Amino acid sequence: MNIEKLVKKSIRAIKPYKPGKPIEEVKREFGLKNVYKMASNENSLGPSPKAVAAIKKGVLNINRYPDGNCLFLKKALSKKFKLRMENLIIGNGSDELIVLALRAFINKGDEVIVAYPTFMVYKIAATIVGAKIVSVPLKEFHYDLEAMKKKITLKTKMIFIANPDNPTGSYVNRREVEKFLKGLSKDIIVFFDEAYVEFISARDYPDCLCYISRGNVIVSRSFSKVYGLGGLRIGWAAASKEIIGYMNQVREPFNVNMLAQIGATAALDDKKYLLQSQKMVKDGKKLLCDEFDKMKLFYVPSVANFVLVNLGVKSLEIYDRLMQKGIIVREMSVWGLKGFIRVTFGTNKENRLFLKYLKKFLKD
């Protein structure tokens, strides 16, 4: 029996997304006691303490199904961001929100515009629903919104913009975004993925939530990064009432588990932890980038909690040797960024350990 004949053609074309290696796997593989993961843009501080405390209280109720409408979390988001609850949807990670948008609005053959390289899930999820992918190269490690706009045709249905971008850490500013949106057909949905927005201090960064009133804009955000809840898989998006309604029509009834809802609601109120997370990233960025400058290494200035740095021909070797020392970073050749690694800013201990071995391996 040839199972491949039964599989959708769009599925056969996919190269599955490969996440960073888990800590436990690296411990087993190299017989290590201590492993530090600086590969997946997680929060090295651990989860929000308020989230942990709330989850401990809620765990006794896990015999019940979760609230399919995520009412309390929506209320908290509505209050914090001055949004109507009807303009909000909660997802099993912001990845699911990408999937729901494509599932609700993309027909086979519709064109979806993405940058290259960028977050891989856009292309993978769009391919699954049968979309034609239109890839537009980055310009000097930045989204080229002007070039993306020129690629629009009558078949264009959705455009993804990661702001800040993953894997580069760069961003598009308010002027660029408003120029891009000006005159854009309302028949095209623009999806702004803002997973790293809480780390940004740039004054010219656009408040994309104000664009949802246009009717064709979706803005997604995540609890995985600054709030340290990656293992709970929870994110949220804002859009027009109509867009949210159609996304809800294709959403699974209980897509977000109870503990994720409880944890995220509590984390939103954990201002102390939020400031600590932001400070850790700010300090880590300064330390690593200052040292990269001293080592004369090229890196892309980042506004996120990670940095893309070029190690040249030794990148694969250094990646492997760092792994053997218990330091997991992301090797970027699969993104078409040969010679680069991506490093998440961690605790001071993690950052200094990484730099110690990086300097050693570059000299060897």
N, C-alpha and C positions, 0 to 999 in steps of 0.2 A: 504493500500500500504506500503510495507516494503522498505523504501528508502535505508536502509543499504545494501540490496542485490545489489543495483545499484552502490554503491560506490566501487572504486578500493580497492583491498585488502591491498595495501601498505598504503592507507590513513587511513584505520581502525586501523592500528597498531601504529599510531602516537599519542603522547601526545603533544598537542600544547604548543609552547613556551609562557611562561607567563612573560611579562615585569614587571619592578618595578611599583608600584602604582603611578599614576599621582598626582601631587601636588593638583590640584583642587578636586580630589576625596577624598583625606585625609582631606582637609579643610571642605568639606561638611560632611564627616562622623563624625568628632570630633568637629565640630563647631569652627575651629581654624582660626585666622587671618593670622598668619605667619607659613609657612611650608618650611622646608629645605630638599631638595632631595639629599641624599648622597648614592643613591642606584644603579644608572644606568651608572656610569662612564662618566657623562656629564661634561661640563666645567662650573663651578660656576661663572666665570667672565662674562658670557653672550657671545654673538657672537662677532666675529671680527668687530670692528668699520668700517673698510674699506669695509667689506662685506655688512654691513647694508647700508652704503652710496651708494654703487653701486646698491643694490637692490631697494632702493628708486627711483633711476633714471630709472631703468629698468621696474618698475611696470606698467608704462603707456603702455607698449607694450605687455601685457599679453593676448591681443586679438589674438595674432599670435601664431602659433605652435613654439615650441623650435627647435633649431638646433639639428636634430637627430644625428649628428656626433660630437657634442660638440667641435667644431673646436677650439674656442678661449681657452677653458680650456686645451685641448690637447696641444696646442702650448705653453701655460704657463708651463705645466708639463714637456713637452719635453725640454724646455730651462732650467728649474730648475734642472732636474735630468739627463740631457744629454742622453735622450732616443729618439728614432725615433717615430714619431706619429703613424706609422703603428704597433708599439708594445704596444699601449695603448688602453684601453677601459674604458668607464665611466659607472657607475652603479647607480641605485636608492638605494644608500647605498651599502656598501661592501657586505651586505647580498645578494643582487641581483647578484653580481658577483659570489658568491658561487653557487647560483642556476643556473646561465648561464653555468658555467663550468660543472656542473653535467648534465645539460640538453643536452649539446653538446657532451659529451664524455662517459656517462655511459649508458650501456644497462642493461636490467633486468638480475639480477643474477651476475653482476660484483661485485667484492669486493672493498669496500672502507674502508680504515684503519683510525681510529680516536683514540685519547687518551680518557681516562676517569678518572676524569671529565674534560671537556673542553667546549668550546663554543657550545651550544646545537644545533645551526642551522645546523652544519655539518651533524649530525645524522638525523635530521628531514628532511632536503632537500634531502639527499641521500636516505632515506627511501621512499620518495615520488616517486622518479624515479625508484624504484624497486631494488636498490642495496642491497647487503648483507653487513651488518655492522660488521666490525671486530674491537672490542674495546680493547685497550691496557691500563691497569692501569698506572697511574702516579707512579713514583718512588720517594718517599720523596717529593711529591708536584712538581715534575719536569717531563717534557716529557722524556720518556725512549725510545730514538730513536733506541737504540740497540735492544730492545725487539720488537719495531714496525717493524724493518727490518726483524726480524726473522719470523714475521707473514705473510710475503709476499709469495703469491702463484702464480701459472700461471693465476689465475682469478683476481688478484689484478690490479685495473685500476687507482685508485687515492688514495693519502695519504694527509690528512690535518694536518698542523702543525701551531698552533697559537703561534706566537713568537713576543712579550711576550704572555703568556697564560692568558686566562680569564676562570676561576675565580682566579687562584693562583697568578698571577703577576710575575711568574718565567719565565726564558728564557733559550733557548739552545744556546750555544756559537758557535763560528766559527769552532772550532776543531770538535765539535760534529756534526755539520751540514755537514761539508766536509767529515767526515768519513761516515756519513749516505748516502751521494750522491755518494760516490766512488763505482763504480761497479754496481750502481742501473740501472736496465733496462730502456731504453729510452721509453719503451712502458707503463711506469707508470708515471702518472702526479703527481707532488708534488706541493701542493697548500700551500704557506706560507701566513698566514693571519697576517699582521703587523699593526693592527689598533692602537696600542699604541707605535709605533716605535719612535715617536718624543720625548717621555719622557725619552728615554734611553741615559745614558752617559757611560755605560760599554764599556771598550776598546775592549773586546773580543766578542762584539756583531757582528754577520755576516752581511755584506751588501748583502742581498739576491737578490737585483736587478742585481747584477753581474752574477747571476746564470741563468738568463733567456736565455742566449746564448746557454745553454745546449739543449734547444729545448723542454724540458718537464717540465719546472718550471713556475708556475704562482705566482706572488706576488701581494697581494692586500693591499691597504691602505685606510684610512678614513678621511673625513673632520669633523666627528662627535665629535672627542675627543679634540685634542689640538687646533683646529680652532673654536670650539664652534658652529658648524652648524648641530647638530644632528637633529633638526626639519626639515631641508631641505632635508634630506636623500640623501646624495651623497658620493660616494667613487670611487676609480679608481684601475685599475690593469694593470700590465705589464707582457707581455709574448712574445713568438715568434710570428712572423707575422702570421704563420699558425694557432696557437692556437687562437689568437685574431680574425682571420677571421671566424673560426667556432663558436666562442662565439657570434660574431655579427650576424651570421645567425639565431641564436635562440633568439636574443634580440628583444624586442618590438621596433617599429620604433621611438617612442618619449618617451623613458624610463626615461629620466632625464628632469625635468621641467626647464623652462627658468630661473627662479629666483635662483634656485640651482646652475646652471651653472655660472651665473653672480656672485653670492656670493662666490662660491668656487674660481673662478679666481681671485677675489679681495683679498680674504683671503690669498692666496699663497704669496701675496706681502706685507702682514701686519707683518713685522718683529718685530715691537715693541710689538704687541699683542702676537705673538708667544713666545717671551722671557718672557712676563708677565705670560702667562699660565704655562710655564715650571717652573718659579720661584715659583708660587703659589703651584704647586704640590710638588716641592722640599721642600719648607717650611712646607707644611702640612704633608708630609711624616715624616719629622724629628720630628715634634711636636707629632704626634700620636704615632709613634713607640717608641719615648723616654718615653712617658707616659705608653705605654703598657709594656715596660721593668720594669718601676717602679711598675706597678700593677702585674708583673710576669705573664702576659698573653702570651700564645704562638701565634705567627703570622708568616706568610710566608714572608720572605724578598721580596719586590716587586720592579720591575723596571717600573711599569705602574703607572696610576693615581688612584690606589685603593689598599687596603690591605685586606687580608683574615686573620681574627683573631678568635681564639677559645675562646668562653665564657662558654663552658661546658654545664652543665645541665640547666642553666638559660638562654640559648640563646634565646629560643622562647619567654619566658616571657619578657626578656629585649627588644627584637625586638618589641613586642607589646607595651610595655610601652614607648619606644622611639617614636613610631608612634603617640601615644596619646599626646606626647609633641611636635609633629610637626617635628620630625626628621625621615626621611625615609631612612632605610638602607636595605640591601638585606639579607634575611635569607636563608641559603644555604643547607637545608636538601634535597631539590629537586635535588641537584647536588650529593647527597650521602655524603655530608659533614656535618653530624649531629653535632650540637654544635657550628658551625661556623657562623659568619656573614661576609659580604663583605662591606667595607666602602669606598666610593669615597672621595678622599682628596678634601676639599672644600676651601672656604675662611677662613681666620683666625677666623672670628666670628662663622662660621658654625662648624669648627673643635673644637673650645673651648666649644661651647654649647653641642656638642656631648659628649665630654670628661666629662663635668660637670655632665650630666645625667647618663652616663655610670658608673662613679665612684659611684654615689648615688645608682643606681639600683644594682650594684654588692655587695654593703654593706647591702642593705635591706634584 
